[in-house]
Amino acid sequence: MRKYLIAGASSGIGRALTEKLSAEGHTLYLITQHPQELQHLENVHFIESGFLEDDWAAEGMPESLDGLAYLPGTINLKPIRGLKAADFRNDFEVNVVGAVKVLQAALKALKNGDRSSVVLFSTVAVTQGMPFHASIAAAKGAVEGLGRSLAAELAPAIRVNVVAPSLTNTPLAAKLLSTPEKIEASAKRHPLQRVGEAIDIANMAAFLLGTESSWTTGQVIGVDGGLSAARV
């Protein structure tokens, strides 16, 4: 069994990934603001949250890790005329700076691990040019650049890949999927004619964290119902 660090473990894709890896018997180190929601799981340890704070100490980090997944994110959809500099800063802080801080804190442990893997998260909106996505697409585009850069810098000891989902049925997207009509409209935009579920994305993340993907690094992989690659 392997040891994984998951940031953003208590909701949406992060929770689906945490529950999947726990059920498979892996040891998990979790960063979450809601640890009480995951205390029923076996083989879990909690690391202090607050990684966006300057004095974050990452207390509880183990000596070795075999993988890291960073899942905190934002959905901030506004027309460009309504976006403020603070919106861009917040999206960048949560999606990029947070990922960097967690990875820096875990880097020594990852280097001590067995064929370690890092999984970051982007969005299909980076490649598809969707309206009202300027702030989040800019931040997630930076995540993709970060992932490719680190894949080169950290090879061969650590692999780094990025998963780019489409809109997924999670609490973060609840306002966008709040009615049957919104769900149907979103489903129809995808060649596979349905909205993604958290486990769809978690399955890909688990594959990239594991040893079966040991010759894959520097990739941005769309798990998006075909939205980025096919037209129907």
Residue pairs with C-beta under 8 A, 6 or more apart in sequence:
1 24
1 25
1 26
1 27
2 26
2 27
2 66
2 67
2 113
2 114
2 209
2 210
3 26
3 27
3 28
3 29
3 62
3 64
3 65
3 66
3 67
3 113
4 21
4 26
4 27
4 28
4 29
4 65
4 66
4 67
4 68
4 69
4 209
5 28
5 29
5 30
5 31
5 47
5 61
5 65
5 67
5 68
5 69
5 102
5 106
5 109
6 14
6 17
6 18
6 21
6 28
6 29
6 30
6 31
6 68
6 69
6 71
7 14
7 31
7 32
7 51
7 68
7 69
7 70
7 71
7 72
7 98
7 99
7 102
8 14
8 31
8 32
8 70
8 71
8 72
8 73
9 15
9 17
9 18
9 28
9 30
9 31
9 32
9 38
9 71
10 18
10 30
10 32
10 33
10 34
10 35
10 37
10 38
11 34
11 170
11 171
11 172
12 71
12 168
12 170
12 171
12 172
12 198
13 71
13 121
13 165
13 168
13 170
13 198
13 201
13 202
13 205
14 32
14 69
14 71
14 72
15 37
15 38
15 198
16 197
16 198
16 199
16 201
16 202
17 69
17 71
17 201
17 202
17 205
17 206
18 28
18 30
18 38
18 41
18 44
19 41
20 199
20 202
20 203
20 206
21 28
21 206
21 209
22 28
22 41
22 42
22 43
22 44
24 206
25 43
26 43
27 43
27 44
27 45
28 41
28 43
28 44
28 45
29 44
29 45
29 46
29 47
29 60
29 61
29 62
29 65
30 38
30 44
30 45
30 46
30 47
31 46
31 47
31 48
31 49
31 51
31 102
32 38
32 46
32 49
33 49
35 46
38 44
45 60
45 62
46 60
47 58
47 59
47 60
47 61
48 56
48 57
48 58
48 59
48 60
50 56
51 58
51 98
51 101
51 102
51 105
52 93
52 94
52 97
52 98
52 101
56 101
56 105
58 102
58 105
58 106
61 105
61 106
61 109
62 109
63 109
63 112
64 109
64 112
64 113
64 114
65 106
65 109
65 110
65 112
65 113
65 116
66 110
66 113
66 114
66 115
66 116
66 117
66 209
67 110
67 113
67 116
67 117
67 118
67 119
67 209
67 210
68 102
68 103
68 106
68 110
68 116
68 117
68 118
68 119
69 118
69 119
69 205
69 209
70 98
70 99
70 102
70 103
70 118
70 119
70 120
70 121
71 121
72 94
72 95
72 98
73 94
73 95
73 121
73 172
74 90
74 91
74 94
74 95
74 136
74 139
74 172
75 136
75 172
75 173
75 176
76 83
76 87
76 90
76 91
76 135
76 136
77 132
77 133
77 136
77 176
78 87
78 132
78 134
78 135
79 131
79 132
80 134
83 134
83 135
87 135
88 135
88 138
88 139
91 135
91 136
91 138
91 139
92 138
92 139
92 142
94 139
95 136
95 139
95 140
95 142
95 143
96 139
96 142
96 143
96 146
99 120
99 143
99 146
100 146
103 110
103 118
103 150
110 116
110 118
110 157
110 158
111 157
111 158
115 159
115 211
115 214
116 157
116 158
116 159
117 158
117 159
117 160
117 161
117 208
117 209
117 210
117 213
118 147
118 150
118 154
118 158
118 159
118 160
118 161
119 160
119 161
119 162
119 163
119 205
119 208
119 209
120 143
120 146
120 147
120 160
120 161
120 162
120 163
121 140
121 143
121 162
121 163
121 164
121 165
121 201
122 140
122 141
122 143
122 144
122 147
122 162
122 163
122 164
122 220
123 133
123 136
123 137
123 140
123 164
123 165
123 166
124 130
124 164
124 165
124 166
124 222
124 224
124 227
124 228
125 133
125 136
125 137
125 140
126 137
126 140
126 141
126 144
126 164
127 164
127 222
127 228
128 227
128 228
129 137
130 137
140 164
143 162
144 162
144 164
144 220
147 160
147 161
147 162
147 218
147 220
148 160
148 162
148 218
148 220
150 158
150 160
151 159
151 160
151 161
151 217
151 218
152 218
154 160
155 217
159 208
159 213
159 214
159 216
159 217
160 217
160 218
161 208
161 213
161 216
161 217
161 218
161 219
161 220
161 221
162 219
162 220
162 221
163 201
163 204
163 205
163 208
163 220
163 221
163 223
164 220
164 221
164 222
164 223
164 224
164 228
165 196
165 200
165 201
165 222
165 223
165 224
166 190
166 196
166 222
166 223
166 224
166 225
166 227
166 228
167 173
167 176
167 177
167 186
167 195
167 196
168 195
168 196
168 197
168 198
168 200
168 201
169 177
169 183
169 195
169 196
169 197
169 198
170 198
176 182
176 186
177 183
177 186
177 195
183 195
186 195
187 193
187 194
187 195
189 227
190 224
190 225
190 226
190 227
191 225
191 226
191 227
191 230
191 231
191 232
192 225
192 226
193 225
194 225
195 225
196 223
196 224
196 225
200 223
201 223
204 221
204 223
207 213
208 216
208 221
222 228
222 229
226 232
